Structure formats: C-alpha cells, structure tokens
Amino acid sequence: TDTGIPDTVAVDSVTTFTVGTGVVPVRFFNDEALLSMELTLRVNKSGVTFDSISFVGGRVETIGTKGFAVLDNGATITIFVTPFDNIPAGSGLLGTLYLSHPQVPQLVTIDTVTYSQPNGIVHGNSFFRSDGQEFTPVFERGYLDIQQAPPSLDSVWVAHVDALPGEQAVVDVSLFNERPLAGLSVALHFDDTRLHLDSISLDGTRDLSMQTNSSPIQLRNSTGDCLLYLTFAESSPLPAGTGSIARLHFSVDQQALPGTAMIDSTTYSGPWNTFLILTAANDSARLTPIFRPGWVNVEIPTGVGDDNDTPLPDSYRLAQNYPNPFNPTTVIAFTLPKGGTVRLDVFNLLGQRVRTLLDRYLPAGEHRVTFDARSDSGRPLGSGVYFYRLVTNDFIASKKMVL
C-alpha cells in the first residue's frame, strides 16, 4: 500500500583524496513493490568519469538482471534493474559507484539527467510499479569532495564544513601516521563566539573507540579549547594508516554572524600541544606532526534578509522534515511565537530517545535544525522509522521521518 511518502533516489556525499578512486554509495526508497527501475546520473566536472557500479551488498544484489551503460566519455551512467520478481518495498543501498578523477582538489556534483537515444527512447529516472505504470522518484543529488592528499610525513588535519546558525556541524579530525603509535595528543582551539562544542566521538573511519586505553577528552567551551589525548596498549598500538580518528560535534550559535569559524592548533591556550608518541620499539619518541587547520563556514540562511520588520509567527508549528526519506542529513524546521526553552528529541520505534538536538532557550521566530542521523554518542543510526518531538512550555508536537 502506498504510504504517501515520496519514493526517492539519493546519492551520498563523500570525501576522497586526489590520489585513488572516488567511491560513492547510491540509495533508494520505494514504498510499494516495483517491477523495474532505471537511474541516469551525470557528473559536472570534465575529467571525472564513471567507471562502474557494484551491486554487492545492495538491496538488488540477488534479484533479477542488473547492468549499466557509460556514455559521454564517462560523464553519464545509466543503471537499470529488471528483477525476475518485483523489487519489494523498502529502503537501503542500490549500489556503489566507482569514479576516476584528476589529481586536483575540487567539488564534483553527481546529479540526474534525461537524454534521448537516436531511436527515440528516453532515459532518465524511472520507477515502474507492478502494474507497469511509470513514475519519476524524488532525486537527491550527491557530491564527491576531492581534497588534497595528506603529506607523506605524519600529519593531523581538520575538515571544513558549512552550517547555518542554529544547526549542528560535525567536523572530522584525521591522522596520517607512517609508524605505529603508542599515543597521541591533539590540542585544538575553536571560535567560541560562533561554535559550542557538544561532544567528541571516536567513531571515525579508523574507529579508535575500541583501541584506546583511556578516554581523556577535555572540552572547555569557556576558552574555546579542547584536547584529545589517547594512549594504546603496548601489545596493540595504533597501526600505521590514514583516516578520521575523531569527530567534533558542534552547535552553531543561533545568533552567529556569517563567516569562517576556525579550528586550529597553534592558538590552543592550554598547557598541551599536538604530538604523536611512537612505540617502545622506536624509543617512545615524540613527533610533532604537520598540522592543517579546518573550519566551520557559517552561512547566511536562505531567504533571511536584514529586514528587522519581519513579523513574528503567531503560532507554534513543527514542519515535516525535508528531505524525507533522508540519508544522511535532514532539516527540521519549526516556528515559535515567543521565546522560551525548547527541547527537540529524536526517538526510535521502541520509544527510546536516541538524540537530543536542542535543549536551550530560543527566541521567537523561525528556526531550522539539521539532524545528521547520529546518536548522542555520535554513532550512526540504522535505517528505519524515527520520530522527532518538539516540546516547549506551551506546545508539544511530533512527526515521523524515515532514514
């Protein structure tokens, strides 16, 4: 039965380095069984080309006939799935795209396109219901952020992200180490006039949460400082490698002015600094890695101008999140006719609270909060149905969303 939730195709946004291949997941949601589906994608940068798509691990891996065709010198790819039986209703991975790209930092948009073959057949994005009826799903474009590869020497670097006032911003801290480490210290300073650091999680791509002997993470929002200091057992040091080691979970101040909120190491005001500790086999020497700062770029909200005469809303309202279904981020908007303490929570189907997005005073007006599909501990949430609830002194409302 059609639930009324728009059927959706979504391309993930991922970061890669100037060396290597871009790997981008594509996901889809259908709220009723499909007879077949077709998807056409295009990149907007010359020199970036689709190589292939793998259906391994996806929802259609074991059903029917699947394939793809690469056109326009690799700039366009058409993917088709025709099962022996229907594609059941559900949500999840369709497949993983593999793209070649030049060794130049750039942001590549992966969007959809419609084109006609010489025989008149039109290709684009199409879902076909079991009765043969064709319709076009909602499409969410993705991005391939090609960044400069880390230096060949040991390095620590902080990502850069965009966010609006009142939103959450998740910033990766990454490490490249040529030799195993017995410990590390990353001392950071951030712009506390725009950012509030809520937590630091160790669920980066290198997943240090199960490796470290300790969890001495210090947050000092009053001075804009934070310290990540980790040690590892002599029998299981941190192996050589590269990738994200931690994630900084910031709230952007509702009244933050547009601009760049830097996250640096050289301006840290505490007694610590950034260093790596080699294993005993390397004399437990301390190294000072190359450090590359990051930032949160605070943007001006779309449609919000400088007119102070804009009337305030006359009632409470909790809007449906958009996009919905979503992966991995969605925006929840609401209006307040007067200022007050606001709490915005996310719950799973069992009624368990998995994330508190807001719990503080907000002024009257329109507000938007971005939910990044992570729990309070920073761990990714599984696909499924969730509920979000807004609570003030005078108003309670909740709505359903699909991850």
MOLINRA-V846285 format. One record per backbone hydrogen bond with DSSP energy under -0.5 kcal/mol. NH is the residue of the N-H (numbers start at 0). CO is the residue of the C=O. E is the energy in kcal/mol with one decimal. If there is no record, write none. Layout:
# MOLINRA-V846285
nh,co,e
NH,CO,E
NH,CO,E
This chain:
# MOLINRA-V846285
nh,co,e
7,28,-1.8
8,137,-2.9
9,26,-2.8
10,139,-2.5
11,24,-2.5
13,11,-0.5
13,142,-2.3
15,144,-2.5
17,146,-1.6
21,98,-2.6
23,21,-0.5
23,96,-2.1
25,94,-2.6
26,9,-3.1
27,91,-2.4
28,7,-3.0
29,89,-2.4
33,86,-2.4
34,127,-3.7
35,127,-1.1
36,80,-2.0
37,125,-2.6
38,78,-2.8
40,76,-2.8
41,110,-2.7
42,74,-2.0
43,108,-1.1
47,44,-1.3
48,46,-0.5
48,99,-2.2
49,73,-3.3
50,97,-3.3
51,97,-1.3
53,95,-2.5
57,54,-2.1
58,92,-3.3
60,57,-1.2
62,59,-1.1
64,81,-3.0
66,79,-1.8
68,77,-2.1
70,75,-3.0
73,70,-0.9
74,71,-1.6
75,70,-1.9
76,40,-2.3
77,68,-2.6
78,38,-3.6
79,66,-2.3
80,36,-2.4
81,64,-3.2
82,34,-0.5
86,33,-3.3
87,85,-0.7
89,29,-2.3
91,27,-1.7
93,25,-3.2
94,25,-1.5
95,53,-2.7
96,23,-3.2
97,51,-2.4
98,21,-2.6
99,48,-2.3
103,101,-1.7
105,145,-1.4
107,105,-0.6
107,143,-2.5
109,141,-3.0
110,41,-2.5
110,108,-0.7
112,39,-1.0
114,122,-2.1
116,120,-2.9
119,116,-2.5
122,114,-3.2
125,37,-2.5
125,123,-0.6
126,134,-2.9
127,35,-2.4
128,126,-0.5
128,132,-2.9
129,32,-0.8
131,128,-2.4
134,126,-2.4
136,134,-0.5
137,6,-3.2
139,8,-2.5
140,138,-0.5
141,109,-1.9
143,107,-2.6
144,13,-2.9
144,142,-0.6
145,105,-2.8
145,143,-1.0
146,15,-3.0
146,144,-0.8
154,175,-2.2
155,289,-2.9
156,173,-2.0
157,291,-2.1
158,171,-2.5
160,294,-1.9
162,296,-2.2
164,298,-0.6
165,251,-1.5
166,163,-2.1
168,249,-2.4
170,168,-0.6
170,247,-2.5
172,245,-2.7
173,156,-3.1
174,242,-2.6
175,154,-2.7
176,240,-2.4
180,237,-2.3
181,276,-3.0
182,276,-1.4
183,229,-2.4
184,274,-2.8
185,227,-2.7
187,185,-0.6
187,225,-2.9
188,263,-3.0
189,223,-3.1
190,261,-1.2
191,189,-1.2
193,190,-1.2
194,190,-2.3
195,250,-2.2
197,195,-0.8
197,248,-2.7
198,248,-1.2
200,246,-2.3
205,243,-2.5
206,203,-1.6
207,201,-0.8
208,201,-1.1
209,206,-0.6
210,207,-1.4
211,207,-1.9
212,230,-3.1
213,230,-0.6
215,228,-0.7
216,214,-1.9
217,215,-0.6
217,226,-2.1
219,224,-2.7
222,219,-1.1
223,219,-0.9
224,219,-2.2
225,187,-2.2
226,217,-2.1
227,185,-2.4
228,215,-1.3
228,226,-0.6
229,183,-2.4
231,181,-2.8
232,210,-0.6
235,232,-1.1
236,233,-0.5
237,180,-2.3
238,236,-0.6
240,176,-1.7
242,174,-1.2
244,172,-3.0
245,172,-1.5
246,200,-2.6
247,170,-3.1
248,198,-2.8
248,246,-0.5
249,168,-3.0
249,247,-0.8
250,195,-2.9
251,166,-3.0
252,193,-3.1
255,252,-1.9
258,297,-2.1
260,258,-0.6
260,295,-2.8
261,259,-0.9
262,293,-2.7
263,188,-2.6
267,264,-1.7
274,184,-1.8
274,272,-0.6
275,286,-2.7
276,182,-2.8
277,275,-0.6
277,284,-3.1
278,179,-0.9
281,278,-1.9
282,279,-2.1
283,278,-2.4
284,281,-1.3
286,275,-2.8
288,286,-0.7
289,153,-2.6
291,155,-2.2
293,262,-2.2
294,158,-1.0
295,260,-2.1
296,160,-3.3
296,294,-0.5
297,258,-2.9
297,295,-0.9
298,162,-2.6
298,296,-0.6
303,300,-1.8
304,302,-0.6
307,305,-0.8
309,306,-1.1
316,334,-1.5
318,316,-0.5
318,332,-2.5
321,330,-2.1
324,401,-0.7
325,401,-2.0
329,370,-1.8
330,321,-2.4
331,368,-3.1
332,330,-0.5
333,366,-2.3
334,316,-2.3
335,364,-2.3
339,361,-2.1
341,359,-2.7
342,390,-2.3
343,357,-2.0
344,388,-2.1
345,354,-2.8
346,386,-3.4
347,351,-2.1
350,347,-2.0
353,345,-2.7
354,345,-1.5
356,343,-2.7
356,354,-0.6
357,343,-1.4
359,341,-1.7
361,339,-2.4
364,335,-2.3
366,333,-2.8
368,331,-2.5
370,329,-3.0
371,369,-0.5
374,378,-2.7
375,353,-1.7
377,374,-1.8
380,372,-2.7
385,400,-2.9
386,346,-2.5
387,398,-2.5
388,344,-2.5
389,396,-3.0
390,342,-2.6
391,394,-2.9
396,389,-2.0
398,387,-2.1
400,385,-2.9
402,383,-3.0
